[in-house]
Amino acid sequence: MLGILVILIVSWLLLYFIENKNLMVLGFLPISKVIMEFSIGVLFILIITLIFVGIDTFVNSIVWQINPTIDYYNILDSILYNLRSAITEDLVFRGALLYILVSKLGIRLGTLLSAVVFGIYHWFSYGLLPGEFRLFPLLYVFIITGSIGYVWAYAYIKTQSIMMPLGFHLGSNFIYSLYFKNAAYGELVFTEVSRIGLGEGYLSFFYLISKGVATALITLIFVKFWVKKHVE
């Protein structure tokens, strides 16, 4: 929590001295709008992510087993951990810096630059760098996190609030923690027993890319629809 407080203070200083604004440009008010957009963000991404987990299960012939020792305290810890992580990353990548970038460079270039930095950041957060240079994993992580980072940045700009993209972020990370062992607090509820898979060649690479980009595109369409109905 101390880290989040520091980010908020730095964000306020940047906004005050560069834009003569305060933290309210992040869209923390009104409360009713904040709760609604955050909740919609979580619910939407939960549904979409579960659909793609189902597609992944079918394509790779995955067999799941319910964890016989489900720890509900671990699930709560996972929610809190993913919430702190999402708040931290969203404040950094879709907070004051994005607001300033858009103010100085315009919406298109500002959101694009934010997405590029978000994608590069995940090379390090996923442990791909520093280390052995592996082109496909670097491309995969950059394209997937960069494209979804662009959509989340777009959602912030268009809704004028950080709350919907925060909901997207939390919901996505939490669902993955229920199923996949490489996620933080992974395999909380389900354990992968077996899979046939597509191998590790070009077919698997393009399938993974397509799945991630499709998630970003569907989310972008939803955001555009939401903005047209509730913001514009």
C-alpha positions as CSV (number, residue, x, y, z in Angstrom):
1,M,0.0,0.0,0.0
2,L,2.9,2.3,0.6
3,G,4.0,2.0,-3.0
4,I,0.5,3.0,-4.2
5,L,0.6,6.0,-1.9
6,V,3.9,7.1,-3.3
7,I,2.6,6.7,-6.9
8,L,-0.4,8.8,-6.0
9,I,1.8,11.6,-4.5
10,V,4.1,11.6,-7.5
11,S,1.1,11.6,-9.8
12,W,-0.4,14.6,-8.0
13,L,2.9,16.4,-8.3
14,L,3.2,15.7,-12.0
15,L,-0.3,16.8,-12.7
16,Y,-0.1,19.9,-10.6
17,F,3.2,21.2,-12.0
18,I,2.8,20.1,-15.6
19,E,-0.9,20.4,-16.2
20,N,-2.2,22.5,-13.2
21,K,-4.6,19.6,-12.5
22,N,-5.2,17.3,-9.5
23,L,-5.9,13.6,-9.1
24,M,-9.6,14.0,-10.0
25,V,-8.6,13.8,-13.7
26,L,-8.2,10.1,-13.0
27,G,-11.9,9.9,-12.6
28,F,-12.4,8.9,-9.0
29,L,-15.7,10.8,-8.8
30,P,-18.7,10.6,-8.9
31,I,-18.8,7.5,-6.7
32,S,-21.9,6.0,-8.5
33,K,-20.1,6.2,-11.8
34,V,-16.9,4.8,-10.4
35,I,-18.6,1.7,-8.9
36,M,-20.7,1.1,-12.0
37,E,-17.7,1.3,-14.5
38,F,-15.4,-0.7,-12.2
39,S,-18.1,-3.4,-11.8
40,I,-18.9,-3.5,-15.5
41,G,-15.2,-3.8,-16.3
42,V,-14.8,-6.8,-14.0
43,L,-17.9,-8.5,-15.1
44,F,-17.3,-8.1,-18.8
45,I,-13.7,-9.3,-18.7
46,L,-14.6,-12.3,-16.5
47,I,-17.1,-13.4,-19.1
48,I,-14.7,-12.9,-22.1
49,T,-11.8,-14.5,-20.3
50,L,-13.9,-17.6,-19.3
51,I,-15.0,-17.9,-23.0
52,F,-11.4,-17.9,-24.1
53,V,-10.5,-20.4,-21.4
54,G,-13.2,-22.6,-22.9
55,I,-11.9,-22.1,-26.4
56,D,-8.4,-22.9,-25.1
57,T,-9.7,-26.1,-23.4
58,F,-11.3,-27.2,-26.7
59,V,-8.4,-26.4,-29.0
60,N,-5.7,-27.9,-26.8
61,S,-7.9,-30.8,-25.4
62,I,-7.2,-29.7,-21.9
63,V,-8.5,-31.8,-19.0
64,W,-9.2,-29.9,-15.8
65,Q,-9.5,-31.2,-12.3
66,I,-11.1,-29.2,-9.5
67,N,-8.5,-28.6,-6.8
68,P,-9.5,-31.0,-3.9
69,T,-7.9,-28.6,-1.3
70,I,-9.4,-25.2,-2.3
71,D,-8.2,-22.6,0.2
72,Y,-10.7,-19.8,0.3
73,Y,-8.2,-17.6,2.3
74,N,-5.8,-18.0,-0.6
75,I,-8.5,-16.9,-3.0
76,L,-9.1,-13.8,-0.9
77,D,-5.4,-13.2,-0.8
78,S,-5.3,-13.5,-4.6
79,I,-8.0,-11.0,-5.0
80,L,-6.2,-8.5,-2.8
81,Y,-2.9,-9.2,-4.4
82,N,-4.3,-8.8,-7.9
83,L,-6.1,-5.6,-6.9
84,R,-2.9,-4.0,-5.5
85,S,-1.0,-5.1,-8.6
86,A,-3.7,-3.7,-11.0
87,I,-4.0,-0.4,-9.1
88,T,-0.2,0.0,-9.2
89,E,0.2,-0.7,-12.9
90,D,-2.9,1.3,-13.9
91,L,-1.8,4.3,-11.9
92,V,1.6,4.1,-13.6
93,F,0.5,3.3,-17.2
94,R,-3.0,4.7,-17.3
95,G,-2.8,7.5,-14.8
96,A,-1.1,10.8,-14.6
97,L,1.5,10.0,-17.2
98,L,-1.1,8.9,-19.8
99,Y,-3.1,12.1,-19.1
100,I,0.0,14.2,-19.7
101,L,1.0,12.2,-22.8
102,V,-2.5,12.7,-24.3
103,S,-2.5,16.4,-23.4
104,K,0.9,17.0,-25.0
105,L,0.8,14.5,-27.9
106,G,-2.9,13.8,-28.6
107,I,-5.0,10.8,-28.0
108,R,-3.6,8.5,-30.7
109,L,0.1,9.0,-30.1
110,G,-0.4,9.2,-26.3
111,T,-2.3,5.9,-26.1
112,L,0.1,4.2,-28.5
113,L,3.1,5.3,-26.6
114,S,1.5,4.1,-23.3
115,A,0.8,0.7,-24.9
116,V,4.3,0.3,-26.2
117,V,5.8,1.1,-22.8
118,F,3.3,-1.3,-21.2
119,G,4.3,-4.1,-23.5
120,I,8.1,-3.5,-22.9
121,Y,7.5,-3.4,-19.2
122,H,6.1,-6.9,-19.3
123,W,9.3,-8.2,-20.8
124,F,10.9,-7.5,-17.4
125,S,7.9,-8.3,-15.2
126,Y,7.6,-11.7,-16.8
127,G,11.3,-12.3,-16.5
128,L,12.1,-12.4,-20.2
129,L,14.7,-9.7,-19.8
130,P,17.4,-9.5,-18.8
131,G,18.3,-13.0,-20.0
132,E,18.6,-15.1,-23.1
133,F,17.1,-13.4,-26.2
134,R,14.1,-15.4,-27.4
135,L,12.3,-13.7,-30.3
136,F,8.9,-15.5,-30.1
137,P,8.3,-15.0,-26.4
138,L,9.3,-11.4,-26.6
139,L,7.0,-10.8,-29.6
140,Y,4.2,-12.7,-28.0
141,V,4.3,-10.8,-24.7
142,F,4.7,-7.4,-26.5
143,I,1.8,-7.9,-28.9
144,I,-0.6,-9.3,-26.3
145,T,0.2,-6.9,-23.4
146,G,0.7,-4.0,-25.8
147,S,-2.6,-4.5,-27.5
148,I,-4.6,-4.9,-24.3
149,G,-2.7,-1.9,-22.8
150,Y,-3.8,0.2,-25.8
151,V,-7.4,-0.8,-25.2
152,W,-7.3,-0.1,-21.5
153,A,-5.7,3.3,-22.2
154,Y,-8.4,4.0,-24.7
155,A,-11.0,3.1,-22.1
156,Y,-9.5,5.5,-19.6
157,I,-9.4,8.4,-22.1
158,K,-13.0,7.8,-23.4
159,T,-14.7,7.2,-20.0
160,Q,-12.5,9.9,-18.4
161,S,-11.9,7.4,-15.5
162,I,-9.3,4.8,-14.6
163,M,-12.0,2.6,-13.1
164,M,-13.2,0.6,-16.1
165,P,-9.7,-0.4,-17.2
166,L,-8.9,-1.2,-13.6
167,G,-11.9,-3.6,-13.6
168,F,-10.7,-5.2,-16.8
169,H,-7.2,-5.6,-15.3
170,L,-8.4,-7.1,-12.0
171,G,-10.9,-9.5,-13.6
172,S,-8.4,-10.8,-16.1
173,N,-5.6,-11.4,-13.6
174,F,-8.0,-13.1,-11.1
175,I,-9.5,-15.5,-13.6
176,Y,-6.1,-16.6,-14.8
177,S,-5.1,-17.3,-11.1
178,L,-8.0,-19.7,-10.9
179,Y,-6.7,-21.9,-13.8
180,F,-3.1,-21.4,-14.7
181,K,0.0,-22.2,-12.6
182,N,2.1,-19.5,-14.2
183,A,-0.2,-16.8,-12.8
184,A,0.2,-15.3,-9.3
185,Y,-1.5,-17.7,-6.8
186,G,-2.1,-20.0,-9.8
187,E,-4.4,-23.0,-10.0
188,L,-6.5,-21.8,-7.1
189,V,-9.5,-23.8,-8.1
190,F,-8.6,-25.8,-11.2
191,T,-5.6,-27.9,-12.0
192,E,-4.6,-28.9,-15.5
193,V,-4.4,-32.7,-15.7
194,S,-3.4,-33.1,-19.3
195,R,-3.4,-31.4,-22.7
196,I,-2.6,-32.5,-26.3
197,G,-1.7,-29.0,-27.4
198,L,-0.6,-27.5,-30.7
199,G,3.1,-28.0,-30.0
200,E,5.6,-25.1,-29.9
201,G,5.8,-24.2,-33.6
202,Y,4.3,-21.4,-35.7
203,L,0.7,-22.8,-35.4
204,S,0.8,-22.5,-31.6
205,F,2.4,-19.1,-31.7
206,F,-0.2,-17.6,-34.1
207,Y,-3.0,-19.2,-32.1
208,L,-1.8,-17.6,-28.9
209,I,-1.4,-14.2,-30.7
210,S,-4.8,-14.5,-32.3
211,K,-6.5,-15.3,-29.0
212,G,-4.9,-12.3,-27.2
213,V,-5.6,-9.9,-30.0
214,A,-9.2,-11.1,-30.3
215,T,-9.6,-10.4,-26.6
216,A,-8.3,-6.9,-27.1
217,L,-10.5,-6.2,-30.1
218,I,-13.7,-7.5,-28.4
219,T,-12.9,-5.3,-25.4
220,L,-12.3,-2.3,-27.7
221,I,-15.7,-2.9,-29.3
222,F,-17.4,-3.1,-25.9
223,V,-15.7,0.1,-24.8
224,K,-16.8,1.9,-27.9
225,F,-20.4,0.7,-27.4
226,W,-20.3,1.7,-23.7
227,V,-19.0,5.2,-24.5
228,K,-21.6,5.7,-27.2
229,K,-24.5,4.7,-24.8
230,H,-23.3,6.2,-21.5
231,V,-20.7,8.9,-22.1
232,E,-21.2,10.7,-25.3
